Amino acid sequence: MTETTLSSEEAAPPHAIRRVRHETRRRALTVTAVETLTPRMKRIHLGGDMEGFASLGADDHIKLFFTDATGASAMRDFTPRAFDVAAGTITIDFALHEAGPATRWAATAAPGTTLEIGGPRGSAVVPDDFDWYWLIGDETALPAIGRWVEGLRSGVPVLTAVAIADAGERQSFKTAADWTGLWAERDLSGADDAAALLALTDAQPLPPGEGFVLIAAESSVARALRTRLAERGQPKAFMKAAGYWKRGEADAHERIED
Ligand SMILES: Cc1cc2nc3c(=O)[nH]c(=O)nc-3n(C[C@H](O)[C@H](O)[C@H](O)COP(=O)(O)OP(=O)(O)OC[C@H]3O[C@@H](n4cnc5c(N)ncnc54)[C@H](O)[C@@H]3O)c2cc1C
């Protein structure tokens, strides 16, 4: 990716990714409401210390801190799906899977449950000046993909290709962009197999003009998709790929580059 730090007087060159650092501290929050968005996705609304919170990029992440009954602590990365600093609120979507402190916490959270968060430490802001966008990922990427689709300018073509367990996991987003949502259904046990997302995206011609591609999924899946898109001619500078988790590893976040 091309990344630039600009002073406020300088005009950004086209397609420049803007990096912004944020001051970060731990914030104490309390769950205010829990929604079952889809059978495997919990949407958790929290309120509390949100003063000074900033998140400028749709795929920014915050740290969530968990302590279990034995006092052992763990932290995991999640996307701020929505927030309102003035109201002191934040929304986080949790894709439920078999095990892990985040999944356990989300499965049992109820109004009054507390949570500490930190970050985001920074935002990488992809400009809304591309001719088109492709946002590709699995359940864990849906919060970032949803936020991204909702924030795009009116009429810009955006294709989302998301791997989910079954049709019940589909989400819809309110957007002024020209959104096409494609879904690949596969068992969660195959979430580290890129085949479903490769088949879905291979069937789509890359649109004309200059586009930006976001890929976020299990690490090996994200890597395979990035390689295929690069082979198809998508410039690596206009792609951001990340492993949002890794089969068999806890708390695995991998930025995928050459
Ligand atoms: C930048 C970033 C943003 C993210 N945003 C979100 C978000 O908004 N919502 C969200 O749900 N997730 C998000 N994730 C993914 C999330 O951080 C991981 O899934 C994390 O491992 C979950 O923690 P855990 O405690 O539940 O499981 P862990 O203790 O980390 O892992 C336990 C076991 O579960 C496996 N595992 C982990 N995640 C999954 C999964 N999704 N499906 C199947 N098996 C899994 C691991 O391989 C491990 O074997 C994000 C990750 C990154 C890096």
The ligand as a MOL file (V3000), in Angstrom:
LIG
                    3D

  0  0  0     0  0            999 V3000
M  V30 BEGIN CTAB
M  V30 COUNTS 53 58 0 0 0
M  V30 BEGIN ATOM
M  V30 1 C -7.8910 -6.3690 12.9700 0
M  V30 2 C -8.8640 -7.4280 13.4330 0
M  V30 3 C -10.2170 -7.1310 13.5890 0
M  V30 4 C -11.1170 -8.1280 13.9770 0
M  V30 5 N -12.4390 -7.8080 14.1470 0
M  V30 6 C -13.3090 -8.7730 14.5360 0
M  V30 7 C -14.6870 -8.4530 14.7720 0
M  V30 8 O -15.1010 -7.2980 14.6950 0
M  V30 9 N -15.5260 -9.4690 15.1080 0
M  V30 10 C -15.0860 -10.7660 15.2350 0
M  V30 11 O -15.8810 -11.6530 15.5280 0
M  V30 12 N -13.7690 -11.0890 15.0600 0
M  V30 13 C -12.8920 -10.1190 14.7320 0
M  V30 14 N -11.5680 -10.4270 14.5690 0
M  V30 15 C -11.1520 -11.8360 14.7600 0
M  V30 16 C -10.9440 -12.1900 16.2140 0
M  V30 17 O -9.9770 -11.3290 16.7970 0
M  V30 18 C -10.4370 -13.6430 16.2880 0
M  V30 19 O -11.4020 -14.5250 15.7590 0
M  V30 20 C -10.0590 -14.0450 17.6960 0
M  V30 21 O -9.2140 -15.1610 17.6090 0
M  V30 22 C -11.2680 -14.3750 18.5560 0
M  V30 23 O -10.8130 -14.6110 19.8630 0
M  V30 24 P -11.3460 -15.8350 20.7420 0
M  V30 25 O -10.9200 -15.5240 22.1380 0
M  V30 26 O -12.7860 -16.0520 20.4820 0
M  V30 27 O -10.5630 -17.0860 20.1730 0
M  V30 28 P -8.9580 -17.4400 20.3470 0
M  V30 29 O -8.6600 -17.7310 21.7810 0
M  V30 30 O -8.1820 -16.3620 19.7230 0
M  V30 31 O -8.8680 -18.7490 19.5110 0
M  V30 32 C -9.3220 -20.0390 20.0040 0
M  V30 33 C -9.3820 -21.0260 18.8580 0
M  V30 34 O -10.4230 -20.6340 17.9760 0
M  V30 35 C -9.9280 -20.4980 16.6440 0
M  V30 36 N -10.6250 -19.3480 16.0380 0
M  V30 37 C -10.3960 -18.0260 16.2640 0
M  V30 38 N -11.2670 -17.2710 15.5610 0
M  V30 39 C -12.0450 -18.1440 14.8640 0
M  V30 40 C -13.1130 -17.9840 13.9630 0
M  V30 41 N -13.5950 -16.7740 13.6400 0
M  V30 42 N -13.6840 -19.0870 13.4240 0
M  V30 43 C -13.2380 -20.3290 13.7360 0
M  V30 44 N -12.2040 -20.5470 14.5990 0
M  V30 45 C -11.6310 -19.4680 15.1660 0
M  V30 46 C -8.4270 -20.2830 16.7710 0
M  V30 47 O -7.7570 -20.7780 15.6490 0
M  V30 48 C -8.0920 -21.0750 18.0290 0
M  V30 49 O -7.8740 -22.4370 17.6750 0
M  V30 50 C -10.6510 -9.4420 14.2040 0
M  V30 51 C -9.2940 -9.7300 14.0910 0
M  V30 52 C -8.4030 -8.7370 13.7010 0
M  V30 53 C -6.9570 -9.0730 13.6020 0
M  V30 END ATOM
M  V30 BEGIN BOND
M  V30 1 1 1 2
M  V30 2 1 2 3
M  V30 3 2 2 52
M  V30 4 2 3 4
M  V30 5 1 4 5
M  V30 6 1 4 50
M  V30 7 2 5 6
M  V30 8 1 6 7
M  V30 9 1 6 13
M  V30 10 2 7 8
M  V30 11 1 7 9
M  V30 12 1 9 10
M  V30 13 2 10 11
M  V30 14 1 10 12
M  V30 15 2 12 13
M  V30 16 1 13 14
M  V30 17 1 14 15
M  V30 18 1 14 50
M  V30 19 1 15 16
M  V30 20 1 16 17
M  V30 21 1 16 18
M  V30 22 1 18 19
M  V30 23 1 18 20
M  V30 24 1 20 21
M  V30 25 1 20 22
M  V30 26 1 22 23
M  V30 27 1 23 24
M  V30 28 2 24 25
M  V30 29 1 24 26
M  V30 30 1 24 27
M  V30 31 1 27 28
M  V30 32 2 28 29
M  V30 33 1 28 30
M  V30 34 1 28 31
M  V30 35 1 31 32
M  V30 36 1 32 33
M  V30 37 1 33 34
M  V30 38 1 33 48
M  V30 39 1 34 35
M  V30 40 1 35 36
M  V30 41 1 35 46
M  V30 42 1 36 37
M  V30 43 1 36 45
M  V30 44 2 37 38
M  V30 45 1 38 39
M  V30 46 1 39 40
M  V30 47 2 39 45
M  V30 48 1 40 41
M  V30 49 2 40 42
M  V30 50 1 42 43
M  V30 51 2 43 44
M  V30 52 1 44 45
M  V30 53 1 46 47
M  V30 54 1 46 48
M  V30 55 1 48 49
M  V30 56 2 50 51
M  V30 57 1 51 52
M  V30 58 1 52 53
M  V30 END BOND
M  V30 END CTAB
M  END
